[in-house]
Amino acid sequence: MDLLALADFNLVARHGGFGKAARATGRPKATLSRRVADLEASLGLRLFERGGRNLKLTEEGGALHERTSVLLTELDETAAMIASGAEKPRGRLKISAPLLFSQTAMGRIAAGFALKHPDVRLEITTEDRPVDMIEEGYDLVIRVNPDPDESLVGRAFLHDRLVVVASPDLPAPAVDVAVPGVVRGAGHRQVWDVMTANGPLAISIEPILALSSLIMVRDAVRAGGGAACLPISLVSHDLANGTLQHWGDIEGSDIALWALYPSRRLLSARVSAFLDFLKQAFPNGTPDELAVYIGS
């Protein structure tokens, strides 16, 4: 198989058309078209559906793009590394991270990593939705308690747990008495099963505020808006200084943050360096270590 033709095919697939690929790279459109046609002829397959104004990958073309684009990137990086005689990380590192972790810690982590690895172009997007790493071009994703996925591997680098907290002015919860609550998402009535110093307790919550961000929830609880269920790392400083009171821990609420990457991909120097940096930032992976980022 002609690697140059394969590279041009992936270039066109990534940009979504011959014209777009030509404009983005400065390559002649006719050259790209001829290379892709030669590749289709050598494989005996149609890789693109040509018609109208849009260019779409065929099923076979999509499979070829998915399986070869990452490998070609690795080949380019290996060649560049050998040519430069250097083994330090370089190139683009695209990461997806959840909202709360991004708001509380990722800015400092990104800055520290960039200072340590100036040849890496770090790009971080914040979103809680599951992303398709291959299709969307991510090198690494950070997720909370991810579902098992045979196509991904990784490691848990940070742990947390959920606690119920409230303003000191709010009376302690009692059995069968609903307390005002601040919740994330839909504001329907709910029951929180917590473990208190006196044993298990079911706290009935009547939401008076439904907010979209846990930072907003914490701030509303600080202002006396009601009780809330929050990660201990987010409120540990408030509990220590008496701004909030601890009503108990949510049973079975262990939280793990995982750094994940495609299992079929060779672990690049960039990804390996970022994983090492996370380990340095959170050597024991405890909520207290994350609280340091949040409170400083």
Phi, psi and chi 1 to 4 in degrees:
 res  aa     phi    psi   chi1   chi2   chi3   chi4
   1 MET       -  136.6 -177.3 -178.8  -63.2      -
   2 ASP   -76.1  112.4 -174.1  -18.4      -      -
   3 LEU   -66.1  -32.4  -73.0 -179.8      -      -
   4 LEU   -66.3  -41.9  -68.2  177.1      -      -
   5 ALA   -65.2  -39.5      -      -      -      -
   6 LEU   -63.7  -40.5 -174.3   61.0      -      -
   7 ALA   -64.1  -41.6      -      -      -      -
   8 ASP   -67.1  -37.5  -76.5  -15.8      -      -
   9 PHE   -58.5  -46.4  157.6   71.9      -      -
  10 ASN   -66.7  -32.4  -83.2  -75.4      -      -
  11 LEU   -63.0  -46.6 -170.8   66.8      -      -
  12 VAL   -65.9  -41.2  174.0      -      -      -
  13 ALA   -63.7  -40.7      -      -      -      -
  14 ARG   -66.8  -37.6 -175.5  165.6   66.0 -109.9
  15 HIS   -89.7  -12.5  -71.2  -77.2      -      -
  16 GLY    82.3   21.4      -      -      -      -
  17 GLY   164.5  158.5      -      -      -      -
  18 PHE   -67.9  -43.6  -67.9  102.4      -      -
  19 GLY   -64.3  -44.3      -      -      -      -
  20 LYS   -63.9  -41.0  -67.2  178.5 -179.1  178.0
  21 ALA   -65.9  -39.8      -      -      -      -
  22 ALA   -64.5  -43.5      -      -      -      -
  23 ARG   -67.3  -36.1  -71.5 -169.4  -66.2  -87.9
  24 ALA   -72.5  -28.6      -      -      -      -
  25 THR  -113.8  -13.1   62.9      -      -      -
  26 GLY    79.0    9.4      -      -      -      -
  27 ARG   -84.2  146.4  -59.5  -80.0  -56.2  -75.0
  28 PRO   -63.2  135.9  -21.8   33.2      -      -
  29 LYS   -63.3  -38.0  178.8  179.2  177.1 -179.0
  30 ALA   -64.5  -36.7      -      -      -      -
  31 THR   -65.5  -43.9  -60.2      -      -      -
  32 LEU   -62.4  -42.8  -65.7  174.4      -      -
  33 SER   -63.9  -41.8  179.3      -      -      -
  34 ARG   -67.0  -41.8 -175.4 -179.3   70.2 -105.8
  35 ARG   -62.8  -42.9  -75.0  -89.6  178.7   78.3
  36 VAL   -66.6  -40.4  170.6      -      -      -
  37 ALA   -61.9  -41.3      -      -      -      -
  38 ASP   -62.8  -39.7  -69.8  -15.7      -      -
  39 LEU   -65.5  -42.8 -179.5   62.2      -      -
  40 GLU   -61.1  -39.8  -71.4  178.9  -41.7      -
  41 ALA   -67.3  -40.1      -      -      -      -
  42 SER   -68.9  -30.9   68.0      -      -      -
  43 LEU   -89.3  -18.7  -66.0  174.0      -      -
  44 GLY    70.2   31.3      -      -      -      -
  45 LEU  -135.4  149.3  -64.2  171.0      -      -
  46 ARG   -92.5  120.8  178.9  173.7  -69.9  -84.9
  47 LEU   -94.8  -24.9  -58.2  175.7      -      -
  48 PHE  -127.2  146.0  -69.4  104.6      -      -
  49 GLU   -92.2  112.5  -66.1  -69.9   -5.9      -
  50 ARG   -99.7  123.9  -61.2  166.8  175.0   81.9
  51 GLY   173.1  141.2      -      -      -      -
  52 GLY    66.1 -146.2      -      -      -      -
  53 ARG   -99.5   -8.6  -59.0  179.9   61.9 -178.7
  54 ASN  -108.2  147.7  -63.4  -38.1      -      -
  55 LEU  -116.1  120.9 -169.5   69.7      -      -
  56 LYS  -120.2  142.7  -64.9  179.8   60.6  177.2
  57 LEU   -70.7  139.6  -74.5  164.0      -      -
  58 THR   -74.0  173.7   63.2      -      -      -
  59 GLU   -60.0  -41.5 -177.6  177.5  -10.2      -
  60 GLU   -68.7  -38.3  -66.7   81.7    4.7      -
  61 GLY   -65.1  -40.3      -      -      -      -
  62 GLY   -62.3  -41.2      -      -      -      -
  63 ALA   -65.6  -40.9      -      -      -      -
  64 LEU   -66.0  -42.2 -176.3   64.5      -      -
  65 HIS   -62.8  -44.3  175.8   53.4      -      -
  66 GLU   -62.9  -38.3  179.0  178.9  -26.4      -
  67 ARG   -88.2  -16.7  -64.0  176.3 -175.7  178.9
  68 THR  -113.1  -22.0   61.0      -      -      -
  69 SER   -63.2  -43.0   59.7      -      -      -
  70 VAL   -67.5  -40.3  173.0      -      -      -
  71 LEU   -63.6  -39.6  -66.0  176.2      -      -
  72 LEU   -65.2  -37.6  -73.0  171.7      -      -
  73 THR   -62.0  -42.9  -60.8      -      -      -
  74 GLU   -63.5  -39.1  -66.0  -68.8  -16.4      -
  75 LEU   -63.5  -43.4  -73.9  173.1      -      -
  76 ASP   -61.2  -44.1  -71.9  -18.6      -      -
  77 GLU   -66.2  -39.7  -68.1  173.0   -4.0      -
  78 THR   -64.5  -43.3  -59.6      -      -      -
  79 ALA   -63.5  -41.8      -      -      -      -
  80 ALA   -64.6  -39.4      -      -      -      -
  81 MET   -65.5  -43.7 -177.6 -177.1   70.1      -
  82 ILE   -66.3  -41.6  -66.6  172.7      -      -
  83 ALA   -64.1  -36.0      -      -      -      -
  84 SER   -86.0  -11.9   64.8      -      -      -
  85 GLY    69.8   19.1      -      -      -      -
  86 ALA  -119.0  151.6      -      -      -      -
  87 GLU  -116.0    5.7  -64.0 -176.8   -0.5      -
  88 LYS   -76.9  152.5   62.4 -178.8 -179.0  179.7
  89 PRO   -62.6  142.9  -21.0   32.8      -      -
  90 ARG  -154.5  160.9   62.0  178.7   66.0 -113.1
  91 GLY    98.6 -173.7      -      -      -      -
  92 ARG   -83.1  138.3 -171.7 -175.3   74.7  158.8
  93 LEU  -126.3  109.5  177.8   59.7      -      -
  94 LYS  -104.5  123.6 -173.3  176.7  179.3 -177.6
  95 ILE  -127.8  141.1  -63.4  173.9      -      -
  96 SER  -111.0  132.0  170.2      -      -      -
  97 ALA  -135.2  149.9      -      -      -      -
  98 PRO   -69.8  159.3   23.3  -31.9      -      -
  99 LEU   -58.8  -53.3  177.2   62.5      -      -
 100 LEU   -63.9  -45.0 -178.0   61.4      -      -
 101 PHE   -63.1  -37.2 -176.4   69.3      -      -
 102 SER   -65.1  -43.9  -63.1      -      -      -
 103 GLN   -66.6  -33.9  -70.0  175.9  -33.1      -
 104 THR   -97.2  -27.3   55.8      -      -      -
 105 ALA  -137.6  -27.1      -      -      -      -
 106 MET   -67.7  -30.1 -162.0   48.7  126.2      -
 107 GLY   -60.4  -48.3      -      -      -      -
 108 ARG   -68.2  -38.5  -71.9  179.1   56.9 -168.4
 109 ILE   -62.7  -45.2  -69.8  172.3      -      -
 110 ALA   -62.3  -43.6      -      -      -      -
 111 ALA   -63.6  -43.7      -      -      -      -
 112 GLY   -63.5  -40.5      -      -      -      -
 113 PHE   -66.2  -42.2 -178.6   82.7      -      -
 114 ALA   -63.3  -38.0      -      -      -      -
 115 LEU   -66.9  -35.6  -69.5  171.9      -      -
 116 LYS   -79.1  -30.5 -172.9  172.8 -178.1  179.6
 117 HIS  -128.7   75.5  -58.7  -74.1      -      -
 118 PRO   -67.0  -16.0   23.5  -33.2      -      -
 119 ASP   -88.2    0.0  -67.6  -32.7      -      -
 120 VAL   -98.6  129.6  176.6      -      -      -
 121 ARG   -95.1   99.7  -68.2  179.4  -72.5  112.5
 122 LEU   -86.7  127.3 -173.8   59.3      -      -
 123 GLU  -124.8  121.1  -60.2  176.4   12.4      -
 124 ILE  -123.0  127.5  -61.1  175.1      -      -
 125 THR  -112.8  147.9   58.6      -      -      -
 126 THR  -109.5  120.4  -63.7      -      -      -
 127 GLU  -166.4  143.7   48.9 -159.6  -15.2      -
 128 ASP   -93.7   -9.6  -71.2  -32.8      -      -
 129 ARG   -73.8  152.3   69.6  175.6  179.4   87.9
 130 PRO   -67.3  131.8  -15.9   28.9      -      -
 131 VAL  -107.5  153.6  -60.0      -      -      -
 132 ASP   -89.8  104.6 -173.7  -38.2      -      -
 133 MET   -62.0  -42.6  -67.0 -169.4   63.8      -
 134 ILE   -70.6  -50.5  -58.2  -61.2      -      -
 135 GLU   -63.4  -37.9 -177.3   69.2   23.2      -
 136 GLU   -97.9    1.1  -60.3  179.3   53.5      -
 137 GLY    76.0   29.3      -      -      -      -
 138 TYR   -87.2  141.6  -74.6  102.9      -      -
 139 ASP   -87.4  -29.1  -60.5  -73.0      -      -
 140 LEU  -157.7  143.1 -176.8  142.0      -      -
 141 VAL  -127.2  147.2  -61.9      -      -      -
 142 ILE  -110.6  126.3  -64.1  173.9      -      -
 143 ARG  -137.6  153.6  -74.7  -66.0  173.2  -97.8
 144 VAL   -95.6  123.6  177.7      -      -      -
 145 ASN    42.1   59.8  -68.6  -13.6      -      -
 146 PRO   -67.7  149.8   27.7  -35.5      -      -
 147 ASP   -69.1  151.4  -66.5  -31.0      -      -
 148 PRO   -58.1  138.4  -23.6   33.9      -      -
 149 ASP  -143.9  114.3 -171.2  -27.5      -      -
 150 GLU   -65.1  -19.3  -67.3 -178.0   -4.1      -
 151 SER   -87.1   -5.9   67.1      -      -      -
 152 LEU  -123.6  148.2  -59.5  177.8      -      -
 153 VAL  -130.4  167.9  -64.6      -      -      -
 154 GLY   167.7 -159.6      -      -      -      -
 155 ARG  -149.3  148.1   65.2 -172.8   70.0  165.5
 156 ALA   -81.7  127.2      -      -      -      -
 157 PHE  -116.1   -6.5   66.6   92.2      -      -
 158 LEU  -155.0  140.8 -166.4   57.4      -      -
 159 HIS  -125.9  150.6  -63.3  -89.8      -      -
 160 ASP  -149.6  177.8 -145.6  -25.8      -      -
 161 ARG  -152.7  160.0   69.8 -179.8 -169.9  -83.4
 162 LEU   -96.3  138.6  -63.5  176.8      -      -
 163 VAL  -131.4  157.1  -64.4      -      -      -
 164 VAL  -101.7  126.1  176.5      -      -      -
 165 VAL  -130.5  161.5  -63.9      -      -      -
 166 ALA  -157.7  166.3      -      -      -      -
 167 SER   -65.1  145.5  165.0      -      -      -
 168 PRO   -58.6  -20.6  -23.6   34.0      -      -
 169 ASP   -79.6  -12.7  -62.1  -31.4      -      -
 170 LEU   -85.2  127.1 -166.7   66.0      -      -
 171 PRO   -58.8  146.5  -22.1   32.7      -      -
 172 ALA   -59.6  148.4      -      -      -      -
 173 PRO   -68.7  148.1   26.0  -34.8      -      -
 174 ALA  -126.0  157.3      -      -      -      -
 175 VAL   -62.4  133.9  177.3      -      -      -
 176 ASP    66.0   18.1  -63.7  -30.5      -      -
 177 VAL  -120.2  117.7  177.0      -      -      -
 178 ALA   -73.5  139.3      -      -      -      -
 179 VAL  -114.2  151.0  -61.3      -      -      -
 180 PRO   -66.0  139.1   23.2  -32.4      -      -
 181 GLY  -131.6  155.2      -      -      -      -
 182 VAL  -115.7  120.4 -176.8      -      -      -
 183 VAL  -124.4  161.0  -61.2      -      -      -
 184 ARG   -99.6  129.1 -177.7 -173.9 -177.6 -170.0
 185 GLY    91.5 -147.7      -      -      -      -
 186 ALA   -62.6  137.3      -      -      -      -
 187 GLY   -97.1   55.6      -      -      -      -
 188 HIS   -93.6  157.0   52.4   79.7      -      -
 189 ARG   -64.5  140.6 -172.0  163.2 -178.6  168.5
 190 GLN  -150.9  168.8   50.9 -165.4  -75.5      -
 191 VAL  -124.0  131.1  174.6      -      -      -
 192 TRP  -106.4  122.1  -64.5  -20.2      -      -
 193 ASP   -89.1  112.9  -66.1  -42.8      -      -
 194 VAL  -122.5  157.6  -56.1      -      -      -
 195 MET  -106.0  115.8 -179.5   58.5   66.7      -
 196 THR  -103.9  178.0   71.5      -      -      -
 197 ALA   -63.0  -23.6      -      -      -      -
 198 ASN  -100.7    8.9  -61.4  -41.2      -      -
 199 GLY   114.6 -173.5      -      -      -      -
 200 PRO   -69.0  147.9   23.5  -32.2      -      -
 201 LEU  -148.7  135.1  176.1   65.0      -      -
 202 ALA   -96.1  114.9      -      -      -      -
 203 ILE  -100.2  118.5  -58.3  176.6      -      -
 204 SER   -83.5  126.3  179.9      -      -      -
 205 ILE  -113.5  129.5  -64.6  -65.4      -      -
 206 GLU  -110.5  100.3 -174.3   65.2   51.2      -
 207 PRO   -62.5  131.2  -21.4   34.0      -      -
 208 ILE  -110.1  -15.1   61.3  171.3      -      -
 209 LEU  -138.2  133.7  -73.3  173.4      -      -
 210 ALA  -122.6  114.3      -      -      -      -
 211 LEU  -121.4  158.3  -53.1  173.9      -      -
 212 SER   -94.6   -6.8   63.3      -      -      -
 213 SER  -131.5  138.8  159.6      -      -      -
 214 LEU   -67.7  -27.5  -70.6  178.9      -      -
 215 ILE   -64.3  -42.4  -63.1  -69.0      -      -
 216 MET   -63.9  -41.1  -66.3  167.1   63.0      -
 217 VAL   -60.5  -47.2  171.3      -      -      -
 218 ARG   -59.5  -45.1 -179.3 -160.8   60.2 -173.9
 219 ASP   -64.6  -36.1  -68.6  -14.3      -      -
 220 ALA   -67.9  -37.9      -      -      -      -
 221 VAL   -67.2  -40.8  174.2      -      -      -
 222 ARG   -56.6  -35.8  -77.2  175.6  173.5  173.8
 223 ALA   -83.5    5.8      -      -      -      -
 224 GLY    88.6   18.1      -      -      -      -
 225 GLY   -72.8  -15.0      -      -      -      -
 226 GLY   144.6 -170.8      -      -      -      -
 227 ALA   -87.0  157.4      -      -      -      -
 228 ALA  -150.1  157.0      -      -      -      -
 229 CYS  -104.4  115.2  175.1      -      -      -
 230 LEU  -139.1  157.4  -69.4  165.7      -      -
 231 PRO   -63.0  139.7  -21.3   32.6      -      -
 232 ILE   -60.3  -33.9 -176.5   67.8      -      -
 233 SER   -62.8  -28.7   61.5      -      -      -
 234 LEU   -78.6  -21.1 -168.0   60.4      -      -
 235 VAL  -125.3    5.8  -66.0      -      -      -
 236 SER   -61.3  -37.0   60.5      -      -      -
 237 HIS   -67.7  -38.1  -70.1  -77.1      -      -
 238 ASP   -65.9  -38.7  -64.8  -73.8      -      -
 239 LEU   -68.2  -37.0  -64.3  175.6      -      -
 240 ALA   -68.3  -36.5      -      -      -      -
 241 ASN   -97.0    4.1   61.9   30.7      -      -
 242 GLY    83.9    6.9      -      -      -      -
 243 THR   -66.3  -33.0  -54.6      -      -      -
 244 LEU  -128.8  157.7  -64.5  175.9      -      -
 245 GLN  -111.8  148.7   60.1  176.6  -34.9      -
 246 HIS   -96.6  118.5  178.2 -146.7      -      -
 247 TRP   -93.2  -18.8  -81.2    3.4      -      -
 248 GLY   151.3  171.0      -      -      -      -
 249 ASP   -99.0  137.8  -67.8    5.6      -      -
 250 ILE   -67.9  126.5  -64.1  -71.0      -      -
 251 GLU   -68.5  135.1  -64.7 -172.4  -85.2      -
 252 GLY    65.3   34.6      -      -      -      -
 253 SER  -107.7   27.5   65.2      -      -      -
 254 ASP   -60.4  134.2  -68.6  -19.0      -      -
 255 ILE  -118.1  134.0  -60.8  169.6      -      -
 256 ALA  -127.6  130.7      -      -      -      -
 257 LEU   -95.7  126.4  -91.2   72.7      -      -
 258 TRP  -113.2  142.1  -76.0   70.4      -      -
 259 ALA  -101.9  120.5      -      -      -      -
 260 LEU  -122.3  149.2  -56.5  168.3      -      -
 261 TYR  -150.1  161.1   51.3   90.2      -      -
 262 PRO   -63.2  133.1  -22.8   33.9      -      -
 263 SER   -69.9  -28.5   59.0      -      -      -
 264 ARG   -83.4   -2.1   61.6  177.0  171.4  -89.3
 265 ARG   -95.8  137.9  178.0  175.9 -178.3  175.1
 266 LEU   -62.7  138.4  -62.8  174.3      -      -
 267 LEU   -71.9  109.9 -172.6   58.4      -      -
 268 SER   -71.8  162.7   71.4      -      -      -
 269 ALA   -61.9  -33.5      -      -      -      -
 270 ARG   -65.6  -49.7  -58.1 -176.9  -51.7  -82.8
 271 VAL   -64.3  -43.6  172.5      -      -      -
 272 SER   -60.2  -41.1 -178.5      -      -      -
 273 ALA   -65.5  -38.7      -      -      -      -
 274 PHE   -69.7  -39.2 -167.2   82.1      -      -
 275 LEU   -61.2  -41.1  -68.2  173.3      -      -
 276 ASP   -64.5  -36.5  -70.5  -17.5      -      -
 277 PHE   -67.7  -39.4 -164.3   82.0      -      -
 278 LEU   -61.9  -40.1  -74.2  177.8      -      -
 279 LYS   -63.7  -37.6 -179.5   62.5  177.3  176.2
 280 GLN   -69.1  -36.3  -65.4  168.1   13.5      -
 281 ALA   -70.7  -35.7      -      -      -      -
 282 PHE  -129.5   71.7  -52.0  105.7      -      -
 283 PRO   -60.4  -33.4   19.7  -31.8      -      -
 284 ASN  -105.9   -9.7  -60.3  -51.7      -      -
 285 GLY    66.6   33.0      -      -      -      -
 286 THR   -98.7  158.0   64.1      -      -      -
 287 PRO   -58.6  -32.6  -24.3   33.2      -      -
 288 ASP   -62.6  -35.9  -70.5  -18.6      -      -
 289 GLU   -67.5  -38.4  -68.9  173.1  -18.7      -
 290 LEU   -69.2  -35.8  179.2   55.4      -      -
 291 ALA   -60.0  -32.0      -      -      -      -
 292 VAL   -60.7  -41.9  170.7      -      -      -
 293 TYR   -65.4  -41.1  -85.2   79.1      -      -
 294 ILE   -69.3  -39.2  -63.2  171.7      -      -
 295 GLY   -90.9   -7.4      -      -      -      -
 296 SER  -106.2      -   57.5      -      -      -
